[in-house]
Amino acid sequence: MPVSTTRSVLDRCNALGFALAGVASVEPSRYERQLRDWLAAGKHGEMAYLARHTTERLDPREMVPGVRSIICVADRYHDGADAVDAPTVGDGPRGRIARYARGDDYHLVMKKRLHRLADELAAQFPAETFRACVDTAPVLEREIAQRAGLGAVGKHTLIIEPAVGSWLLLGELMTTLVLTPSEPCAEDPCGTCTRCIDACPTDAITPWSVDATRCISYLTIEHRSAIDQSLHDGLGDWIFGCDVCQEVCPHNQPTDRSRAAETNPAYVARHNDFDLLEVLGWDADARSAAFTGSAMKRAKLSMMKRNAIIAAGNALKRGSEPELRRRLESIAEDLDEDAMVQETARVVLGNS
């Protein structure tokens, strides 16, 4: 029965539009020491939530009592057609956003279908428990995804499915239902390749580890305070997230197989970037309107302005941009502006 049930469950995952699906066995993490050492070294930065619920992260049985199987799914949010996208043509410099955040909020997109799957399975197996998770739950998603056969963790710490690439978002359905585990993926999809390490603008990556305190995605999305000015140049024109390590990954270069793999239409980009002057002029309502239905709402107004100021400073180093400079000067002198935003403008002006 587990084999036929498993096949039926995975077929249903495919019918719900997930690009990949598999079943992981339930067992404690093999990376307890690495996780605890990473946390002890402070490489999670201001993400204090990663240090909470460590017991649950390391053993799914602590999060869902009696869990016997983990259904793991992935959405593909980019087809890799453009390794490096061209900025939108506009009146002035623009700030780029990571591809995963250009369309609908993946938390909502994935959970809606996971909850639907959970409801269907609960109706079929009323004695069993089902819990849907995305990355807001204390789950070591990539290890589970590898055990479920969805791909292997690359040196940039992201899941790579060699035929599809790493433009993937993960979700899980934990259950007490007994299912047949999928064949795990091989552990090293990278070999001697170090392109992601070499290309990282802030030197945040070492093999299979990322120092979040140097990572552009962390700095622009999770870091709530001022960004060390020694990292400003590395941020380039990124104002929300970063895709550099994926842009250079050989597994993300288009192939016949990857072209045939489906990309979920929910993630079609509304915009690739924002005009920096526009962001610097945002108030709370403008930010809210720009981020409606987007995962970008994770970043507060002050953070987005901080990020835009750093990107603006990098733009000033490339050219004169008098209007942008005047806006930064105005922010630096505006006593009603957020203190972090004001100070960032002063620092940037002093270095450009």
C-alpha positions in Angstrom: 0.0 0.0 0.0 2.7 2.6 0.8 4.1 2.3 -2.8 0.8 2.8 -4.5 -0.2 5.6 -2.1 3.2 7.3 -2.6 2.8 7.2 -6.4 -0.7 8.7 -6.1 0.5 11.5 -3.7 3.4 12.4 -6.0 1.1 12.4 -9.1 -1.2 14.8 -7.2 1.8 17.1 -6.4 2.6 17.2 -10.1 -1.1 17.9 -10.9 -1.0 20.8 -8.5 1.7 22.4 -10.5 4.8 21.6 -8.5 7.9 21.3 -10.7 9.4 18.6 -8.5 8.1 16.3 -5.8 9.5 13.5 -3.6 9.3 11.8 -0.2 12.0 12.1 2.4 12.5 9.7 5.2 12.2 11.1 8.8 15.5 11.2 10.7 17.6 13.6 12.7 19.8 16.0 10.7 23.3 14.9 9.8 24.5 18.5 10.1 23.9 19.3 13.7 27.5 20.1 14.3 27.7 22.4 11.3 24.6 24.2 12.2 25.6 24.8 15.8 29.1 25.9 14.8 27.6 28.3 12.2 25.3 29.8 14.8 28.1 30.0 17.4 30.2 31.9 14.9 27.4 34.5 14.5 27.2 33.8 10.8 23.4 34.2 11.0 23.8 37.9 11.8 20.6 39.5 13.1 18.4 36.5 12.1 17.9 35.5 15.8 15.0 33.3 14.8 17.4 30.8 13.2 18.9 30.2 16.7 15.4 29.5 18.1 13.7 26.1 17.9 17.0 24.4 17.1 15.8 21.1 18.4 12.9 21.1 16.0 15.1 22.1 13.1 17.5 19.2 13.8 14.7 16.6 14.2 11.3 16.9 12.5 9.9 14.4 15.0 10.2 17.2 17.6 8.0 19.5 15.5 5.3 17.0 14.4 5.0 14.2 16.9 4.6 10.8 15.2 5.7 12.1 11.8 6.6 9.2 9.5 7.1 10.9 6.1 7.9 14.3 4.6 6.5 15.1 1.2 8.8 17.7 -0.3 7.9 19.8 -3.3 9.6 22.6 -5.4 8.3 25.4 -7.5 10.5 26.7 -10.3 10.4 30.5 -10.4 12.8 31.4 -13.3 13.7 29.6 -16.5 17.3 30.8 -16.7 16.8 32.2 -20.1 18.6 35.4 -19.2 21.7 34.7 -17.2 22.0 38.4 -16.3 19.0 40.6 -16.9 19.2 44.0 -18.5 17.9 46.8 -16.3 14.5 48.4 -17.2 15.0 51.4 -19.4 14.0 54.5 -17.4 15.0 58.1 -16.7 17.7 57.3 -14.1 19.5 54.6 -12.2 17.5 51.6 -11.0 17.9 49.0 -8.2 17.5 45.3 -9.0 15.5 42.8 -7.0 16.1 39.1 -6.8 14.1 37.0 -9.3 12.1 35.0 -6.6 10.5 38.3 -5.4 9.5 39.7 -8.8 6.1 37.9 -8.9 3.6 36.7 -6.3 4.6 35.9 -2.8 5.9 32.3 -2.8 4.8 31.7 0.8 1.2 32.2 -0.2 1.5 30.5 -3.6 3.0 27.3 -2.2 1.1 27.1 1.0 -2.2 27.4 -0.7 -1.5 24.2 -2.8 0.1 22.4 0.2 -2.9 23.1 2.3 -5.1 21.8 -0.5 -3.0 18.6 -0.7 -3.2 18.3 3.1 -7.0 18.6 3.1 -7.4 16.0 0.3 -5.1 13.6 2.1 -6.8 14.2 5.5 -10.2 13.4 3.9 -8.7 10.1 2.5 -6.7 9.3 5.7 -8.7 10.9 8.6 -6.6 9.2 11.3 -3.3 10.8 10.0 -1.8 14.2 10.7 -0.6 16.6 8.0 1.3 19.9 8.5 2.2 22.2 5.6 5.5 24.1 5.8 7.5 26.7 3.8 10.6 28.4 5.0 8.8 30.2 7.8 8.8 26.9 9.8 11.9 25.6 11.6 12.8 23.0 8.9 16.2 22.3 7.3 14.6 22.3 3.9 17.5 21.7 1.7 18.7 18.6 3.5 15.1 17.2 3.4 14.9 18.1 -0.3 18.1 16.2 -1.0 16.8 13.1 0.9 13.6 13.4 -1.1 15.5 13.2 -4.4 14.7 16.8 -5.5 18.4 17.8 -6.0 21.6 18.2 -4.2 23.0 21.1 -2.2 25.6 23.1 -4.2 28.6 25.1 -2.9 26.4 28.2 -2.8 24.1 26.2 -0.4 21.1 26.1 -2.7 19.4 23.0 -4.0 20.5 22.1 -7.5 18.5 19.7 -9.7 21.1 19.1 -12.5 18.5 19.0 -15.3 16.6 22.0 -14.1 19.0 24.2 -12.1 18.6 26.0 -8.8 15.9 28.6 -9.4 13.7 26.6 -7.0 11.5 27.3 -4.0 10.9 24.5 -1.5 7.9 23.4 0.5 7.0 20.4 2.7 4.1 18.5 4.0 4.9 16.6 7.1 2.7 13.6 7.9 2.2 10.6 10.1 1.1 8.7 6.9 3.6 6.0 5.9 5.0 6.6 2.4 7.9 5.1 0.5 10.9 7.4 0.5 12.3 8.5 -2.8 15.9 7.8 -3.9 18.2 10.5 -2.4 20.3 12.6 -4.7 24.0 12.3 -4.9 25.7 14.8 -2.6 28.0 16.9 -4.8 26.7 18.5 -7.9 29.6 20.9 -8.2 32.8 18.9 -8.5 35.8 21.3 -8.9 33.6 24.3 -9.9 33.9 27.4 -7.9 32.1 30.0 -10.1 29.7 31.0 -7.3 32.5 31.5 -4.8 34.6 33.5 -7.3 31.7 35.7 -8.4 30.2 36.6 -5.0 30.6 40.4 -4.8 31.1 40.4 -1.0 33.1 37.1 -0.6 30.2 35.6 1.4 30.6 32.0 0.1 32.9 29.3 1.1 32.2 25.7 -0.1 28.8 24.7 1.2 28.6 27.6 3.6 27.4 31.2 3.4 28.4 33.9 5.9 25.0 35.8 6.1 26.7 38.8 7.6 28.4 39.4 4.2 25.6 38.1 1.9 23.8 40.7 -0.2 20.5 38.9 0.2 20.8 38.9 4.0 22.0 42.5 4.1 19.2 43.9 1.9 16.3 41.8 3.3 17.1 40.6 6.9 19.6 43.1 8.3 17.7 45.8 10.2 20.6 48.1 11.0 23.2 50.1 9.1 25.2 48.2 6.5 29.0 48.3 7.0 30.3 50.7 4.4 33.1 48.3 3.5 30.3 46.2 1.8 28.7 49.1 0.0 30.6 48.6 -3.3 29.7 44.9 -3.4 26.0 45.6 -3.2 26.2 47.2 -6.7 22.6 47.9 -7.9 20.9 45.2 -5.8 18.2 46.7 -3.4 16.4 43.5 -2.5 18.2 40.2 -2.6 20.9 39.0 -5.1 21.1 36.4 -7.8 24.8 36.5 -8.7 25.7 33.0 -7.4 22.8 31.5 -9.5 23.5 33.6 -12.6 27.0 32.1 -12.9 26.1 28.5 -12.0 26.6 26.1 -14.9 23.5 24.2 -13.9 21.4 27.3 -14.6 22.6 27.6 -18.2 19.7 26.7 -20.5 19.6 23.2 -21.9 17.0 21.3 -23.8 15.9 19.6 -20.6 15.7 22.9 -18.6 13.8 24.6 -21.4 11.2 21.8 -21.2 10.8 22.2 -17.4 7.8 24.3 -16.3 8.1 27.6 -14.5 5.1 28.4 -12.3 3.2 31.4 -13.9 2.6 32.9 -10.4 6.2 34.1 -10.4 6.0 36.0 -13.7 7.8 39.3 -12.9 5.7 42.4 -12.3 9.0 44.4 -12.3 12.7 43.5 -12.4 13.8 46.6 -10.6 12.7 50.0 -9.2 13.7 53.5 -10.1 16.1 54.6 -7.2 14.6 58.1 -7.1 11.2 56.6 -6.7 12.2 54.4 -3.8 13.9 57.3 -2.1 10.7 59.2 -2.3 8.5 56.5 -0.9 6.4 56.9 2.2 4.8 53.9 4.0 1.7 53.9 1.7 3.8 53.9 -1.5 6.0 51.1 -0.2 2.9 49.1 0.7 1.4 49.6 -2.7 4.6 48.6 -4.5 4.8 45.4 -2.4 1.2 44.2 -2.6 1.1 40.4 -3.0 4.9 40.3 -3.0 7.5 38.6 -0.8 9.3 42.0 -0.7 7.2 43.2 2.2 9.8 41.5 4.3 11.9 44.6 4.0 10.7 47.7 5.9 10.6 51.2 4.4 13.7 52.3 6.2 15.6 49.2 4.9 14.5 49.8 1.3 15.6 53.4 1.5 18.9 52.4 3.0 19.4 49.9 0.2 18.5 52.4 -2.5 20.9 55.0 -1.0 23.8 52.5 -1.3 22.8 51.6 -4.8 22.5 55.3 -5.6 26.0 55.9 -4.2 27.4 53.2 -6.5 25.5 54.9 -9.4 27.2 58.2 -8.5 30.6 56.5 -8.8 29.7 55.5 -12.4 28.4 58.9 -13.5 27.4 62.4 -12.3 23.6 61.8 -11.8 23.0 65.3 -10.4 19.3 64.7 -9.5 20.2 61.6 -7.5 22.9 63.5 -5.7 20.5 66.3 -4.8 18.1 63.7 -3.4 20.8 62.1 -1.2 21.9 65.5 0.1 18.3 66.3 1.0 17.9 63.1 2.9 21.2 63.6 4.7 19.9 67.0 6.0 16.3 65.9 6.7 15.9 65.7 10.5 12.5 64.0 10.1 14.1 61.1 8.1 14.8 57.8 9.8 18.2 58.0 11.6 19.7 55.0 9.8 18.5 56.3 6.4 19.9 59.8 7.1 23.3 58.4 8.3 23.6 56.1 5.3 23.1 59.1 3.0 25.8 60.9 4.8 28.2 58.0 4.5 27.5 57.5 0.8 27.9 61.1 0.0 31.2 61.2 1.8 32.4 58.2 -0.3 31.2 59.3 -3.8 
